[in-house]
């Protein structure tokens, strides 16, 4: 009986894995000098939730604001302003705002003394499908941005998190 259950589970794994692979996107992160500093991988899960896996290196240690921005453009020459504002939907910025948070608002991240950031998020308010609300892969795309300072979770429009120090365009795999 145990072997049958194990065989069934193993037989089901490729189907789940194939589904997840059909709904994936990646952002190759670069710093203000255009140097690649890591990746962010988005996977749409069967539940509809998007898993976001972040692995970055060569960053300044400390606490940083981390957001999804509304435009898929990361120009280091303009300080990544080309990424536009946060992916906002119809909400205001910040988890502490009564009208918030934005779909693009994420918790602050903490970079270790060695300059490494590894973090995983589950996102309920974004999608990798253009037909859903707050798509990451719509006509003008979206970007992931790391800021110099922590987000205060309430200041409008972006949490007073300072300069944009790394950016990556979200692209379908």
Backbone bond lengths (Angstrom), bond angles and torsions (degrees), N, CA, C in turn:
res aa  C-N    CA-C-N  psi(-1)  N-CA   C-N-CA  omega(-1)  CA-C   N-CA-C  phi
1 X - - - 1.447 - - 1.516 110.40 -
2 X 1.296 117.32 -42.68 1.456 122.32 179.94 1.526 111.32 -62.29
3 X 1.307 117.67 -41.00 1.460 121.76 179.79 1.528 110.17 -63.10
4 X 1.319 118.51 -41.37 1.460 122.02 178.78 1.522 111.03 -61.49
5 X 1.322 117.32 -45.02 1.461 120.76 179.79 1.525 110.33 -62.79
6 X 1.327 116.97 -42.61 1.455 121.20 178.55 1.517 110.16 -63.92
7 X 1.315 117.28 -43.63 1.464 121.17 179.83 1.527 110.24 -62.59
8 X 1.326 117.44 -39.85 1.462 120.92 178.31 1.521 110.62 -63.83
9 X 1.312 117.04 -44.27 1.453 120.89 179.14 1.520 110.58 -61.94
10 X 1.298 117.79 -46.01 1.460 121.28 178.64 1.519 110.38 -62.53
11 X 1.304 118.26 -39.49 1.468 121.15 179.16 1.522 111.10 -65.02
12 X 1.330 117.55 -30.39 1.462 120.86 -178.74 1.529 112.13 -80.12
13 X 1.307 119.49 -26.17 1.456 122.32 -175.83 1.528 113.92 -56.82
14 X 1.315 120.30 -46.36 1.466 118.25 -179.08 1.525 112.97 -60.71
15 X 1.328 119.45 -33.47 1.459 121.27 179.02 1.521 110.94 -65.75
16 X 1.317 118.11 -46.09 1.457 121.58 178.36 1.516 110.47 -63.50
17 X 1.318 117.07 -43.35 1.451 121.38 -179.38 1.524 110.18 -64.06
18 X 1.330 117.57 -42.16 1.465 120.53 179.96 1.520 110.54 -64.31
19 X 1.323 117.91 -39.40 1.461 120.53 178.97 1.520 110.32 -61.23
20 X 1.344 115.93 -47.34 1.465 119.79 -178.76 1.520 110.84 -62.42
21 X 1.300 117.80 -37.86 1.456 120.68 -178.52 1.526 111.72 -67.46
22 X 1.329 118.26 -27.23 1.458 121.24 178.54 1.524 111.89 -69.83
23 X 1.303 118.47 -21.29 1.459 123.49 -175.86 1.519 109.84 -122.11
24 X 1.316 117.30 65.21 1.456 120.91 -179.67 1.513 111.26 -128.18
25 X 1.327 115.30 150.49 1.459 121.98 175.96 1.528 108.08 -145.71
26 X 1.320 115.65 157.11 1.464 121.50 -178.42 1.517 110.12 -134.95
27 X 1.321 116.16 144.53 1.464 122.43 170.79 1.527 106.74 -119.92
28 X 1.339 116.56 117.63 1.459 121.14 174.51 1.514 107.19 -86.44
29 X 1.317 115.99 113.72 1.459 122.27 -173.07 1.526 111.06 -83.64
30 X 1.336 115.35 137.51 1.463 120.68 175.18 1.526 109.63 -130.04
31 X 1.341 115.03 153.02 1.458 119.30 178.05 1.526 109.71 -88.73
32 X 1.322 117.14 -177.34 1.463 122.39 -175.96 1.532 113.17 -64.65
33 X 1.345 117.05 -15.19 1.472 121.09 176.53 1.525 111.97 -93.67
34 X 1.334 117.41 1.47 1.456 121.64 -179.23 1.524 113.64 84.41
35 X 1.334 117.81 7.25 1.462 122.61 179.28 1.519 110.21 -81.84
36 X 1.329 116.91 132.62 1.461 120.42 177.71 1.521 109.88 -68.01
37 X 1.335 115.85 130.29 1.468 121.03 -177.18 1.530 112.72 -123.38
38 X 1.333 118.09 7.10 1.453 119.01 176.64 1.511 113.45 148.02
39 X 1.332 114.75 -168.51 1.461 121.00 -178.13 1.525 111.03 -138.53
40 X 1.326 113.07 154.72 1.455 121.99 170.71 1.527 105.40 -124.65
41 X 1.317 116.45 125.60 1.469 121.30 -179.49 1.519 108.44 -113.48
42 X 1.334 115.32 126.84 1.465 122.98 177.12 1.519 108.40 -106.66
43 X 1.323 117.33 132.84 1.460 121.95 176.37 1.521 108.70 -131.89
44 X 1.336 116.56 121.40 1.467 121.64 175.19 1.518 107.13 -77.30
45 X 1.322 116.73 118.88 1.462 122.09 -177.85 1.531 110.26 -88.01
46 X 1.326 118.25 159.67 1.470 120.48 -179.90 1.531 113.47 -54.95
47 X 1.336 118.15 -26.19 1.472 121.77 178.88 1.523 112.10 -74.34
48 X 1.341 117.69 -11.93 1.456 121.70 -175.44 1.521 112.60 98.08
49 X 1.321 117.05 -16.06 1.459 122.19 177.54 1.524 108.41 -71.95
50 X 1.342 116.48 145.46 1.462 120.87 177.07 1.526 108.47 -103.53
51 X 1.319 115.44 123.70 1.458 121.86 174.37 1.527 107.63 -85.81
52 X 1.338 116.85 132.81 1.469 122.71 -179.61 1.523 107.68 -122.62
53 X 1.322 116.95 114.62 1.459 122.80 -178.62 1.522 108.57 -111.60
54 X 1.336 116.83 121.68 1.466 123.54 -174.77 1.521 109.22 -114.02
55 X 1.338 116.57 128.41 1.461 122.55 172.84 1.517 107.58 -137.28
56 X 1.357 116.07 113.82 1.462 121.16 -178.02 1.524 109.84 -138.04
57 X 1.337 116.31 154.29 1.457 122.51 178.95 1.527 109.72 -135.73
58 X 1.319 115.52 173.44 1.466 123.10 176.71 1.524 112.77 58.65
59 X 1.325 116.22 40.75 1.464 122.34 -179.43 1.522 110.14 -109.00
60 X 1.337 117.53 157.82 1.470 119.43 174.01 1.532 109.92 -69.43
61 X 1.319 115.54 135.10 1.465 120.58 -179.80 1.525 110.43 -64.01
62 X 1.321 115.57 152.25 1.452 121.35 175.16 1.508 113.46 120.38
63 X 1.330 114.60 -168.89 1.466 123.21 -176.44 1.527 109.59 -91.72
64 X 1.338 115.71 136.85 1.465 121.33 -176.18 1.533 110.73 -139.17
65 X 1.340 115.24 144.07 1.457 120.00 169.10 1.520 108.85 -71.34
66 X 1.316 115.94 146.05 1.471 121.73 -177.12 1.519 106.64 -142.82
67 X 1.336 117.15 122.82 1.459 121.11 -173.07 1.525 112.02 -141.08
68 X 1.323 113.81 161.82 1.464 120.85 168.00 1.521 105.98 -99.96
69 X 1.330 116.40 126.62 1.462 121.94 -178.89 1.522 110.59 -103.76
70 X 1.331 115.79 159.46 1.459 123.49 -167.00 1.521 116.62 -76.18
71 X 1.323 119.22 -15.17 1.458 120.90 -174.54 1.528 110.69 -126.41
72 X 1.301 117.05 132.96 1.457 122.81 179.74 1.515 112.53 -81.45
73 X 1.341 116.25 68.89 1.459 121.63 179.43 1.522 107.86 -149.81
74 X 1.324 117.09 121.84 1.466 122.00 -178.87 1.523 109.51 -123.95
75 X 1.319 116.51 88.30 1.455 121.65 -179.94 1.529 108.67 -99.44
76 X 1.344 117.86 109.39 1.464 118.97 -178.79 1.526 112.82 -65.04
77 X 1.329 117.81 -23.76 1.465 120.68 -178.97 1.523 112.78 -67.87
78 X 1.330 118.48 -24.05 1.467 120.29 177.06 1.536 111.65 -106.68
79 X 1.343 115.72 21.40 1.466 119.59 179.84 1.516 112.67 66.76
80 X 1.330 115.99 26.42 1.466 123.82 -179.04 1.522 112.98 65.45
81 X 1.323 118.50 19.00 1.473 122.03 175.37 1.528 110.52 -63.42
82 X 1.323 116.17 -22.99 1.466 121.59 179.54 1.532 112.08 -60.69
83 X 1.329 118.06 -18.27 1.466 121.80 178.59 1.525 112.06 -75.35
84 X 1.341 117.40 -5.53 1.459 121.20 179.06 1.517 112.56 70.24
85 X 1.329 115.21 -162.52 1.460 121.37 178.96 1.515 111.39 -83.62
86 X 1.306 115.07 -174.65 1.465 120.05 178.01 1.525 110.82 -64.26
87 X 1.317 116.02 150.55 1.456 121.14 167.81 1.528 105.23 -65.19
88 X 1.344 116.26 105.20 1.460 119.97 -165.96 1.520 115.69 -106.33
89 X 1.318 118.82 -25.00 1.457 118.49 -172.78 1.522 108.68 57.99
90 X 1.312 117.41 -136.45 1.461 122.17 178.16 1.527 112.16 -104.92
91 X 1.324 116.73 21.16 1.464 121.13 -174.37 1.522 112.34 -108.71
92 X 1.321 115.34 161.77 1.454 121.13 171.05 1.517 108.91 -90.55
93 X 1.341 115.10 165.79 1.454 120.13 -179.04 1.530 111.87 -72.34
94 X 1.312 114.93 144.24 1.447 122.33 164.78 1.508 116.99 100.20
95 X 1.290 114.32 136.50 1.462 122.15 177.18 1.530 110.99 -67.15
96 X 1.346 117.27 -22.96 1.465 121.13 178.39 1.523 112.85 -90.75
97 X 1.314 118.25 0.44 1.462 121.82 177.90 1.525 109.33 -87.74
98 X 1.349 117.88 134.52 1.468 119.78 177.68 1.533 112.53 -61.30
99 X 1.330 117.72 -24.29 1.466 121.79 179.38 1.529 111.23 -103.22
100 X 1.303 118.39 17.97 1.463 122.13 -176.65 1.506 110.95 -117.09
101 X 1.290 115.29 -174.53 1.451 129.48 -2.27 1.520 112.33 -91.19
102 X 1.342 115.74 170.02 1.466 121.36 170.84 1.530 108.86 -65.59
103 X 1.328 118.01 154.85 1.465 119.69 170.47 1.537 111.53 -61.03
104 X 1.346 117.42 -27.95 1.461 121.25 -179.35 1.518 114.76 -86.27
105 X 1.337 117.96 -2.16 1.466 121.17 178.25 1.525 109.30 -76.76
106 X 1.311 115.57 128.40 1.459 121.54 176.87 1.523 108.14 -124.17
107 X 1.324 117.88 161.02 1.461 119.36 174.97 1.532 110.39 -64.43
108 X 1.325 116.44 155.49 1.459 120.18 173.53 1.522 109.35 -59.34
109 X 1.321 115.39 151.92 1.462 121.09 177.30 1.527 108.39 -114.20
110 X 1.299 115.63 157.07 1.465 121.76 -176.50 1.525 108.68 -123.32
111 X 1.332 115.16 117.32 1.460 121.74 179.95 1.523 107.50 -94.39
112 X 1.327 115.90 130.69 1.457 121.13 -179.90 1.519 112.92 -70.75
113 X 1.317 115.99 169.52 1.460 122.13 179.72 1.527 112.40 -59.93
114 X 1.321 116.52 -22.84 1.464 120.54 178.49 1.531 112.38 -85.33
115 X 1.341 117.58 2.86 1.465 121.41 177.30 1.511 115.09 80.65
116 X 1.334 117.24 13.52 1.465 121.76 -176.53 1.524 111.19 -103.00
117 X 1.320 114.57 138.60 1.458 122.49 175.23 1.514 108.45 -126.26
118 X 1.313 116.92 124.16 1.464 123.26 172.14 1.513 106.40 -135.47
119 X 1.336 115.91 121.07 1.457 119.96 -178.87 1.530 108.77 -153.07
120 X 1.318 115.72 153.80 1.460 122.26 178.75 1.527 108.56 -130.97
121 X 1.333 115.00 134.88 1.464 121.37 178.40 1.518 109.20 -124.51
122 X 1.343 116.32 153.83 1.459 122.91 167.83 1.519 106.57 -113.01
123 X 1.334 117.13 118.60 1.454 123.04 -174.97 1.525 110.03 -105.44
124 X 1.333 116.25 123.84 1.459 121.59 -177.72 1.529 112.67 -98.87
125 X 1.331 117.81 -15.18 1.463 120.92 -171.25 1.521 114.59 -110.66
126 X 1.335 118.09 14.43 1.461 122.04 176.51 1.525 108.75 -133.28
127 X 1.336 115.05 168.01 1.454 119.56 -177.61 1.526 109.82 -148.09
128 X 1.312 115.84 156.12 1.464 121.49 172.65 1.518 111.30 -95.35
129 X 1.318 117.20 5.17 1.457 122.45 178.35 1.526 109.85 -106.49
130 X 1.333 116.85 127.58 1.463 121.15 -179.08 1.526 112.73 -61.13
131 X 1.326 117.70 -24.77 1.463 120.22 -175.92 1.532 112.77 -80.68
132 X 1.346 117.70 -11.12 1.463 121.29 -179.67 1.530 110.85 -91.47
133 X 1.333 116.08 168.51 1.463 121.11 173.32 1.526 109.62 -65.52
134 X 1.339 116.82 144.97 1.457 124.23 175.29 1.531 113.97 52.96
135 X 1.323 116.21 55.11 1.470 118.59 179.48 1.529 111.81 -72.11
136 X 1.306 115.94 138.58 1.459 121.45 176.11 1.525 111.23 -78.43
137 X 1.328 116.57 -20.90 1.461 121.42 -174.73 1.526 112.08 -115.29
138 X 1.338 117.66 40.29 1.465 120.17 179.20 1.534 110.02 -77.47
139 X 1.320 117.58 -170.19 1.457 122.73 -173.83 1.511 115.69 -54.20
140 X 1.348 118.23 -38.82 1.473 119.74 179.13 1.526 112.21 -105.86
141 X 1.317 117.05 9.49 1.453 121.79 175.01 1.512 113.92 68.23
142 X 1.320 115.78 -163.48 1.456 123.35 177.07 1.526 107.81 -153.39
143 X 1.318 115.68 169.84 1.461 121.34 -179.14 1.518 109.71 -141.10
144 X 1.315 115.63 155.79 1.457 122.60 174.44 1.522 106.36 -105.13
145 X 1.336 116.78 132.90 1.466 121.15 -176.14 1.532 110.28 -129.36
146 X 1.338 114.75 132.18 1.461 122.38 172.20 1.525 107.36 -102.40
147 X 1.334 116.63 131.33 1.459 122.27 -177.70 1.530 111.33 -103.35
148 X 1.330 115.86 161.40 1.460 122.19 -177.49 1.523 113.11 -71.12
149 X 1.325 117.05 -30.93 1.459 121.94 -175.16 1.535 109.85 -119.94
150 X 1.330 117.12 164.30 1.471 118.75 175.40 1.526 111.57 -71.13
151 X 1.301 115.79 153.12 1.457 124.07 174.40 1.531 107.42 -77.68
152 X 1.342 117.10 134.81 1.468 119.64 178.23 1.536 112.29 -86.31
153 X 1.324 116.66 -0.62 1.465 124.40 175.49 1.520 115.69 68.39
154 X 1.347 118.06 12.99 1.453 117.62 177.76 1.524 115.31 -151.23
155 X 1.323 120.39 -30.77 1.471 121.02 -177.89 1.523 110.29 -61.08
156 X 1.337 115.31 140.61 1.459 121.51 -178.85 1.533 109.04 -98.05
157 X 1.309 118.88 141.36 1.461 126.50 3.21 1.523 114.26 -98.58
158 X 1.366 118.62 0.49 1.463 117.90 -169.12 1.528 115.30 -139.39
159 X 1.307 119.59 15.50 1.451 120.58 173.48 1.510 116.36 82.45
160 X 1.343 116.93 11.65 1.458 120.61 176.62 1.526 111.71 53.53
161 X 1.336 116.43 42.71 1.461 121.05 -173.54 1.527 114.20 -96.04
162 X 1.321 117.20 8.54 1.457 119.96 170.73 1.516 115.28 79.32
163 X 1.333 113.39 -164.42 1.464 121.18 -176.26 1.517 112.00 -59.08
164 X 1.306 113.73 155.79 1.467 121.62 175.51 1.525 106.68 -91.32
165 X 1.338 116.81 115.52 1.463 119.71 -173.38 1.526 114.36 -105.66
166 X 1.320 117.52 -12.20 1.465 121.53 174.44 1.513 108.31 -153.88
167 X 1.331 116.12 149.96 1.455 120.54 -175.53 1.522 109.44 -152.90
168 X 1.331 116.58 148.84 1.456 122.14 175.60 1.512 110.63 -148.48
169 X 1.321 116.67 132.59 1.462 122.96 177.74 1.529 108.96 -77.58
170 X 1.323 116.70 131.72 1.472 122.08 178.13 1.528 107.58 -79.25
171 X 1.327 116.28 119.90 1.466 121.94 -177.82 1.524 110.22 -128.23
172 X 1.317 115.47 138.99 1.468 121.51 178.88 1.517 110.89 -64.31
173 X 1.330 116.44 140.90 1.481 120.95 176.64 1.505 110.35 -87.97
